[in-house]
Amino acid sequence: MVAVLALAGIVVSLMQTLVIPIVPELPKLLHAPASDTAWAVTATLLAAAVATPVVGRLGDMVGKRRMLLTSIVLLVAGSVVCALADSLVPMIIGRALQGLSAAVVPLGISILRDTVPADKLAGATAVMSASLGVGGALGLPTAAFIADNWDWHILFWTSATLGVVSFLLVLSLVPESRNRVGGRFDLVGSLGLSAGLVSLLLAVSKGADWGWTSATTVGLGAAAVLILASWGRWELKAKQPLVDLRTTARPQVLFTNLASIALGFSMFAMSLVLPQLLQLPEQTGYGLGRSMLTVGLVLAPQGLVMMVMSAASAKVTKAKGPKVTLMIGALIVASGYGLNILLMSEVWHLILVSCVIGAGVGFTYGALPALIMGAVDPSQTGAANSLNTLMRSLGTSFASAIAGVILAQMTTDFGGYALPSENGFKVVMAIGAGAALAAFLLATFIPRHRAADPAELAEGADGAVPVEA
């Protein structure tokens, strides 16, 4: 069951990276300007942000396995739409449908909490969390190889096929969780959160194109603040809220989510820097002039390291608790960025850096769900894990925006073209290291609690946090 759920997580993360090698070619492939084809990426981001908390809450109410299967169906449907697309609108629709499957990993973690024995839960959740990184690392070289040698539509047929296999395995081998809360779905809360998140992410992700001081960007940012503030008031008054903000305010949940934003920022900074360093011309003096396929092969070992280190993180969590595991992982990620500032002139330098950062990510990804599940009632596991996943996604969005501004400002002239400068990359890496250290600092505020025991939490009448060791 753990392997099947991890496979589902890998398939979803593969979906997110399959399109990367063809992004520069999309204007020609879809007969549309680049400013419009960028929505093929943005649509997935927005759909994932909206779906993750909503689907997580529905999982708690009507069944986590049922919503997991529904998410996989949406992934397959979106992949088929993209595989049949030759114009922009169907591609955006398909990518949005794919984005709606983003809740697969938090749902899988929640299913594990309900079904796996307590002594094996830390290892199982670490493997499930690491599936995100593994799929992303393996997906890039696979997608680049397919795009270089066959028709680009095969990328999405591959995604659809893997989705069907994953659906059948989940249907056959994963039991339905017995922990359900039932009740009435908070439709107003879901619409409010969706509107607030879409406004915020549009302002962050498109601000560079529209202008950070443009009326559209500023208006969306202001709208996000007002909508999310109103949404928060509604959630505090609702009898069955979409997100229990009182639970979210518990120190263990609050500081874990804040650390997740910092970690999401830190981890995505690497995804922005290393591919560009590898692909920039050697004549710049710091670029390595490699192909997209080479980029994928350089980053692929990171996913394998992440999976191996997830097992090590589970052992540390059992011995010392998930707080210590998170702090260790954050320091490893920060050291990886520090190493990258010093070593960035050879391919093996970047392989080493990506593996060090991947090791840190393996530790942090294993600790985050353990911390969340150690602080919430089983009836809130799906919603709480989904919210934590959303926090990481927000971090990656902020990283993309900030790094984009830095690299656009710190440039060097190359044959009449402005390219990101070496110092620009070093500044982004320094910020990535700073974000990881910020996650370490935030983790120090997490109360020291022993690892979650699902049986104990299930017995609690009010979802109390486990007592201190």
C-alpha positions as CSV (number, residue, x, y, z in Angstrom):
1,M,0.0,0.0,0.0
2,V,2.8,2.4,0.8
3,A,4.4,1.7,-2.6
4,V,1.1,2.2,-4.4
5,L,0.5,5.5,-2.7
6,A,4.1,6.7,-3.3
7,L,3.7,5.8,-7.0
8,A,0.6,8.0,-7.1
9,G,2.6,10.8,-5.7
10,I,5.4,10.3,-8.2
11,V,2.9,10.3,-11.1
12,V,1.5,13.7,-9.9
13,S,4.9,15.2,-9.6
14,L,5.8,13.8,-13.0
15,M,2.9,15.7,-14.4
16,Q,4.2,18.9,-13.1
17,T,7.6,18.6,-14.7
18,L,6.6,17.0,-18.1
19,V,5.8,20.3,-19.7
20,I,9.1,22.1,-18.7
21,P,11.2,20.9,-21.7
22,I,8.6,22.2,-24.2
23,V,7.8,25.5,-22.6
24,P,10.1,27.5,-24.9
25,E,8.5,25.7,-27.9
26,L,4.9,26.2,-26.8
27,P,4.3,29.4,-28.8
28,K,5.3,27.6,-32.0
29,L,3.5,24.3,-31.1
30,L,0.2,26.1,-30.1
31,H,0.3,29.0,-32.5
32,A,0.1,31.6,-29.8
33,P,2.3,34.3,-28.3
34,A,4.6,33.4,-25.4
35,S,2.7,35.7,-23.0
36,D,-0.4,33.5,-23.6
37,T,1.3,30.1,-23.6
38,A,2.7,30.9,-20.2
39,W,-0.8,30.2,-18.9
40,A,-0.2,26.5,-19.6
41,V,2.0,26.7,-16.5
42,T,0.1,29.3,-14.5
43,A,-3.2,27.4,-14.9
44,T,-1.7,24.3,-13.2
45,L,-0.4,26.4,-10.4
46,L,-3.7,28.1,-9.8
47,A,-5.8,24.9,-10.0
48,A,-3.5,23.1,-7.6
49,A,-3.7,26.0,-5.1
50,V,-7.5,25.9,-5.2
51,A,-7.9,22.1,-5.2
52,T,-5.4,21.1,-2.5
53,P,-7.3,22.5,0.6
54,V,-10.7,21.8,-0.8
55,V,-10.0,18.2,-1.7
56,G,-8.2,17.6,1.6
57,R,-11.3,18.7,3.5
58,L,-13.6,16.6,1.3
59,G,-11.3,13.6,2.0
60,D,-11.9,14.1,5.7
61,M,-15.7,14.3,5.1
62,V,-16.5,11.7,2.5
63,G,-13.4,9.4,2.4
64,K,-9.8,10.0,1.6
65,R,-9.5,7.1,-0.9
66,R,-12.6,8.3,-2.8
67,M,-11.1,11.7,-3.2
68,L,-7.7,10.2,-4.1
69,L,-9.3,8.2,-6.9
70,T,-11.2,11.3,-8.0
71,S,-7.9,13.3,-8.1
72,I,-6.2,10.6,-10.3
73,V,-9.2,10.6,-12.6
74,L,-8.8,14.4,-13.1
75,L,-5.1,13.9,-13.8
76,V,-5.9,11.3,-16.5
77,A,-8.6,13.5,-18.0
78,G,-6.3,16.5,-18.1
79,S,-3.5,14.5,-19.7
80,V,-5.8,13.2,-22.4
81,V,-7.1,16.7,-23.2
82,C,-3.4,17.9,-23.5
83,A,-2.5,14.9,-25.6
84,L,-5.2,15.8,-28.1
85,A,-4.5,19.6,-28.0
86,D,-3.0,21.5,-30.9
87,S,-4.1,25.0,-29.8
88,L,-3.9,27.1,-26.6
89,V,-7.4,26.8,-25.0
90,P,-7.5,23.0,-24.8
91,M,-4.0,23.0,-23.5
92,I,-4.8,25.4,-20.7
93,I,-8.0,23.4,-19.8
94,G,-6.0,20.2,-19.7
95,R,-3.3,21.7,-17.6
96,A,-5.9,23.1,-15.2
97,L,-7.4,19.6,-14.9
98,Q,-4.0,18.2,-14.2
99,G,-3.5,20.8,-11.5
100,L,-6.6,19.7,-9.7
101,S,-4.9,16.4,-8.9
102,A,-2.3,18.1,-6.6
103,A,-3.9,16.9,-3.4
104,V,-2.8,13.3,-4.1
105,V,0.2,13.4,-1.8
106,P,-1.5,15.0,1.3
107,L,-4.4,12.6,0.8
108,G,-1.9,9.6,0.6
109,I,-0.2,10.7,3.8
110,S,-3.6,11.0,5.6
111,I,-4.6,7.5,4.4
112,L,-1.3,6.2,5.8
113,R,-2.1,7.7,9.2
114,D,-5.4,5.9,9.3
115,T,-4.1,2.5,8.2
116,V,-0.4,2.0,8.9
117,P,0.6,0.8,12.4
118,A,2.0,3.6,14.6
119,D,5.5,2.2,14.7
120,K,5.8,2.3,10.9
121,L,4.0,5.5,10.3
122,A,7.1,7.8,10.3
123,G,8.8,5.8,7.6
124,A,5.7,5.4,5.5
125,T,4.9,9.2,5.5
126,A,8.6,10.0,4.8
127,V,8.5,7.8,1.7
128,M,5.2,9.3,0.6
129,S,6.5,12.9,1.0
130,A,9.7,12.1,-0.9
131,S,7.7,10.9,-3.9
132,L,7.1,14.5,-4.8
133,G,10.9,15.1,-5.2
134,V,11.5,11.7,-6.8
135,G,8.9,12.3,-9.5
136,G,10.1,15.8,-10.2
137,A,13.8,14.7,-10.5
138,L,13.0,11.7,-12.7
139,G,10.4,13.5,-14.8
140,L,12.7,16.1,-16.2
141,P,15.2,13.9,-18.0
142,T,12.4,11.6,-19.1
143,A,10.4,14.5,-20.6
144,A,13.5,16.0,-22.2
145,F,14.3,12.6,-23.9
146,I,10.8,12.2,-25.2
147,A,10.5,15.7,-26.4
148,D,13.8,15.5,-28.2
149,N,13.0,12.2,-30.0
150,W,9.2,12.0,-30.5
151,D,6.1,14.1,-30.9
152,W,5.5,16.2,-27.8
153,H,1.9,14.8,-27.4
154,I,3.5,11.5,-26.2
155,L,4.5,13.4,-23.0
156,F,0.8,13.6,-22.0
157,W,-0.1,10.1,-23.3
158,T,2.6,8.9,-21.0
159,S,1.1,10.9,-18.1
160,A,-2.3,9.5,-18.8
161,T,-1.1,5.9,-19.0
162,L,0.7,6.2,-15.7
163,G,-2.4,7.8,-14.2
164,V,-4.5,4.8,-15.3
165,V,-2.0,2.3,-13.8
166,S,-2.0,4.3,-10.5
167,F,-5.8,4.4,-10.4
168,L,-6.1,0.6,-10.8
169,L,-3.5,-0.1,-8.2
170,V,-5.1,2.3,-5.7
171,L,-8.5,0.8,-6.4
172,S,-7.2,-2.7,-5.8
173,L,-4.8,-2.3,-2.9
174,V,-5.6,0.8,-0.9
175,P,-8.5,0.5,1.7
176,E,-10.9,3.2,2.4
177,S,-10.3,5.1,5.7
178,R,-12.9,4.6,8.4
179,N,-12.2,8.1,9.9
180,R,-14.8,10.4,8.4
181,V,-16.4,13.5,10.0
182,G,-19.4,13.8,7.6
183,G,-21.3,17.0,8.0
184,R,-21.9,19.9,5.7
185,F,-19.2,21.2,3.3
186,D,-18.2,24.8,3.8
187,L,-19.0,26.1,0.3
188,V,-18.7,29.8,1.2
189,G,-15.3,29.1,2.8
190,S,-14.0,27.2,-0.2
191,L,-15.1,30.0,-2.6
192,G,-13.5,32.6,-0.4
193,L,-10.2,30.8,0.0
194,S,-10.1,30.0,-3.8
195,A,-10.7,33.6,-4.7
196,G,-8.1,34.9,-2.3
197,L,-5.5,32.4,-3.4
198,V,-6.1,33.0,-7.1
199,S,-5.7,36.8,-6.6
200,L,-2.5,36.3,-4.6
201,L,-0.9,33.8,-6.9
202,L,-1.8,35.8,-10.0
203,A,-0.2,38.9,-8.5
204,V,2.9,37.0,-7.6
205,S,3.3,34.8,-10.7
206,K,2.4,37.5,-13.3
207,G,3.6,40.6,-11.6
208,A,6.9,40.6,-13.5
209,D,5.0,40.5,-16.8
210,W,2.3,43.0,-15.9
211,G,4.6,45.3,-13.9
212,W,4.9,45.1,-10.1
213,T,3.4,48.6,-9.7
214,S,0.7,48.2,-12.4
215,A,-2.9,48.7,-11.5
216,T,-3.6,45.0,-12.2
217,T,-0.9,43.6,-9.9
218,V,-1.6,46.1,-7.1
219,G,-5.3,45.5,-7.4
220,L,-5.0,41.8,-7.2
221,G,-2.7,42.0,-4.2
222,A,-5.1,44.3,-2.4
223,A,-8.0,42.1,-3.3
224,A,-6.1,39.0,-1.9
225,V,-5.6,40.7,1.4
226,L,-9.2,41.8,1.7
227,I,-10.7,38.5,0.6
228,L,-8.4,36.4,2.8
229,A,-9.2,38.6,5.8
230,S,-12.9,38.2,5.2
231,W,-12.5,34.5,4.7
232,G,-10.6,34.2,8.0
233,R,-13.5,35.9,9.9
234,W,-16.0,33.6,8.2
235,E,-14.0,30.5,9.1
236,L,-13.8,31.5,12.7
237,K,-17.6,31.7,12.9
238,A,-18.5,28.7,10.8
239,K,-19.6,25.6,12.6
240,Q,-17.8,23.2,10.2
241,P,-15.1,25.4,8.6
242,L,-13.1,24.4,5.6
243,V,-9.9,25.1,7.6
244,D,-10.0,25.1,11.4
245,L,-8.1,28.2,12.0
246,R,-8.0,27.6,15.8
247,T,-6.1,24.3,15.1
248,T,-3.9,26.1,12.6
249,A,-3.0,28.6,15.3
250,R,-1.5,25.9,17.6
251,P,2.2,26.5,17.8
252,Q,3.2,23.1,16.4
253,V,0.9,23.6,13.3
254,L,1.6,27.3,12.9
255,F,5.4,27.2,13.0
256,T,5.5,24.0,10.9
257,N,3.4,25.8,8.2
258,L,5.6,28.9,8.4
259,A,8.7,26.7,8.1
260,S,7.1,25.0,5.1
261,I,6.8,28.4,3.3
262,A,10.5,29.1,3.9
263,L,11.4,25.6,2.7
264,G,9.3,25.8,-0.4
265,F,11.0,29.0,-1.2
266,S,14.5,27.6,-0.6
267,M,13.9,24.4,-2.6
268,F,12.5,26.1,-5.6
269,A,15.5,28.5,-5.8
270,M,17.7,25.6,-6.8
271,S,15.2,24.6,-9.6
272,L,15.6,28.1,-11.0
273,V,19.4,28.4,-10.7
274,L,20.9,25.1,-11.7
275,P,19.1,24.6,-15.1
276,Q,20.1,28.1,-16.2
277,L,23.7,27.6,-15.2
278,L,23.9,24.4,-17.1
279,Q,22.3,25.8,-20.2
280,L,23.9,29.2,-20.5
281,P,26.7,29.4,-23.2
282,E,30.2,28.5,-22.0
283,Q,31.4,31.8,-23.5
284,T,29.8,33.7,-20.6
285,G,32.5,32.3,-18.4
286,Y,30.1,30.7,-15.9
287,G,27.6,28.9,-18.1
288,L,28.2,25.2,-19.0
289,G,26.4,25.1,-22.4
290,R,24.5,21.8,-21.9
291,S,21.3,20.5,-23.3
292,M,17.9,20.2,-21.4
293,L,18.5,16.4,-21.4
294,T,21.8,16.9,-19.6
295,V,20.0,19.2,-17.1
296,G,17.5,16.4,-16.3
297,L,20.3,13.9,-15.9
298,V,22.2,16.2,-13.5
299,L,19.1,16.7,-11.4
300,A,17.9,13.1,-11.5
301,P,20.2,11.8,-8.7
302,Q,18.7,14.3,-6.4
303,G,15.4,12.4,-6.4
304,L,17.1,9.1,-5.6
305,V,19.0,10.7,-2.7
306,M,15.8,12.2,-1.4
307,M,14.1,8.8,-1.3
308,V,17.1,7.2,0.5
309,M,17.3,10.1,3.0
310,S,13.6,9.8,3.7
311,A,14.3,6.5,5.4
312,A,17.1,8.1,7.5
313,S,14.8,10.9,8.4
314,A,12.2,8.4,9.7
315,K,14.8,6.9,12.0
316,V,15.8,10.3,13.4
317,T,12.1,11.1,13.9
318,K,11.6,7.9,15.9
319,A,14.7,8.6,18.0
320,K,14.6,12.4,18.5
321,G,11.2,13.6,17.2
322,P,10.2,15.3,13.9
323,K,11.3,18.8,15.2
324,V,14.9,17.7,15.3
325,T,14.6,16.0,11.8
326,L,13.2,19.2,10.4
327,M,16.0,21.3,11.8
328,I,18.7,18.9,10.5
329,G,17.2,19.0,7.1
330,A,17.0,22.8,7.0
331,L,20.7,23.0,7.9
332,I,21.6,20.5,5.2
333,V,19.7,22.5,2.5
334,A,21.4,25.7,3.7
335,S,24.8,24.1,3.4
336,G,24.0,22.9,-0.1
337,Y,23.4,26.5,-1.2
338,G,26.6,27.6,0.5
339,L,28.5,24.9,-1.4
340,N,26.9,26.1,-4.6
341,I,28.2,29.6,-4.2
342,L,31.7,28.2,-4.1
343,L,31.3,25.3,-6.6
344,M,29.5,26.2,-9.8
345,S,32.0,25.8,-12.6
346,E,31.8,22.1,-13.4
347,V,28.9,19.7,-14.1
348,W,30.0,17.5,-11.1
349,H,29.8,20.5,-8.9
350,L,26.1,21.0,-9.7
351,I,25.4,17.2,-9.3
352,L,27.0,17.4,-5.8
353,V,25.0,20.5,-4.9
354,S,21.7,19.0,-6.0
355,C,22.4,15.8,-4.1
356,V,23.2,17.7,-0.9
357,I,20.1,19.8,-1.2
358,G,18.1,16.7,-2.1
359,A,19.3,15.0,1.1
360,G,18.1,18.0,3.2
361,V,14.8,18.0,1.4
362,G,14.4,14.3,2.2
363,F,14.8,15.1,5.9
364,T,12.4,18.0,5.8
365,Y,9.7,16.4,3.7
366,G,9.6,13.4,6.1
367,A,9.3,15.6,9.2
368,L,6.6,18.1,8.1
369,P,3.7,15.6,7.9
370,A,4.8,14.0,11.2
371,L,4.6,17.4,12.9
372,I,1.2,18.2,11.4
373,M,-0.3,14.8,12.3
374,G,1.1,15.1,15.8
375,A,-1.0,18.2,16.4
376,V,-4.3,17.5,14.8
377,D,-7.2,15.1,15.3
378,P,-7.5,12.3,12.8
379,S,-10.8,13.9,11.5
380,Q,-8.7,16.9,10.4
381,T,-5.7,15.1,8.9
382,G,-6.7,15.5,5.2
383,A,-7.3,19.2,5.5
384,A,-4.3,19.9,7.7
385,N,-1.9,18.0,5.4
386,S,-3.3,19.7,2.4
387,L,-2.9,23.1,4.0
388,N,0.7,22.3,4.7
389,T,1.3,21.3,1.1
390,L,-0.3,24.6,0.0
391,M,2.1,26.5,2.2
392,R,5.1,24.9,0.4
393,S,3.5,25.8,-2.9
394,L,3.2,29.4,-1.8
395,G,6.9,29.4,-0.9
396,T,7.8,28.2,-4.4
397,S,5.6,30.9,-6.0
398,F,7.3,33.6,-3.9
399,A,10.7,32.1,-4.9
400,S,9.9,32.2,-8.6
401,A,8.8,35.9,-8.3
402,I,11.7,37.1,-6.2
403,A,14.4,35.2,-8.1
404,G,12.9,36.4,-11.4
405,V,13.3,40.0,-10.3
406,I,16.9,39.5,-9.1
407,L,18.0,37.7,-12.3
408,A,16.3,40.3,-14.5
409,Q,18.0,43.2,-12.7
410,M,21.5,41.6,-12.3
411,T,22.5,40.9,-15.9
412,T,25.5,40.9,-18.2
413,D,25.7,41.7,-21.9
414,F,26.3,38.8,-24.2
415,G,26.3,39.5,-27.9
416,G,23.7,42.2,-27.4
417,Y,21.5,40.1,-25.2
418,A,21.0,40.6,-21.4
419,L,21.7,37.3,-19.6
420,P,21.6,36.7,-15.8
421,S,25.0,37.5,-14.3
422,E,27.1,35.1,-12.2
423,N,26.6,37.4,-9.2
424,G,22.9,37.3,-9.8
425,F,22.9,33.6,-9.4
426,K,25.0,33.8,-6.3
427,V,22.6,36.3,-4.8
428,V,19.6,33.9,-5.4
429,M,21.6,31.0,-3.9
430,A,22.4,33.1,-0.8
431,I,18.7,34.0,-0.5
432,G,17.9,30.2,-0.8
433,A,20.4,29.5,2.0
434,G,18.8,32.3,4.1
435,A,15.3,30.8,3.5
436,A,16.5,27.4,4.7
437,L,18.1,29.0,7.8
438,A,14.8,30.9,8.4
439,A,13.0,27.5,8.3
440,F,15.6,26.3,10.9
441,L,14.9,29.3,13.1
442,L,11.1,28.8,12.8
443,A,11.5,25.1,13.7
444,T,13.1,26.1,17.0
445,F,9.7,27.5,18.1
446,I,7.9,24.2,17.5
447,P,7.1,22.7,20.9
448,R,9.0,19.5,21.7
449,H,6.5,16.7,21.4
450,R,7.1,13.1,20.8
451,A,6.0,11.5,17.5
452,A,2.3,11.3,16.8
453,D,0.5,8.2,17.9
454,P,-2.7,7.8,15.8
455,A,-4.3,5.6,18.3
456,E,-3.9,8.1,21.1
457,L,-5.1,11.0,18.9
458,A,-8.2,9.0,17.9
459,E,-9.1,8.6,21.6
460,G,-8.9,12.3,22.3
461,A,-12.2,14.0,22.4
462,D,-11.0,17.4,21.5
463,G,-8.0,16.7,19.2
464,A,-5.5,17.6,21.9
465,V,-1.8,17.8,21.1
466,P,0.1,14.7,22.4
467,V,1.6,15.3,25.8
468,E,5.3,16.2,26.1
469,A,7.7,13.3,26.6
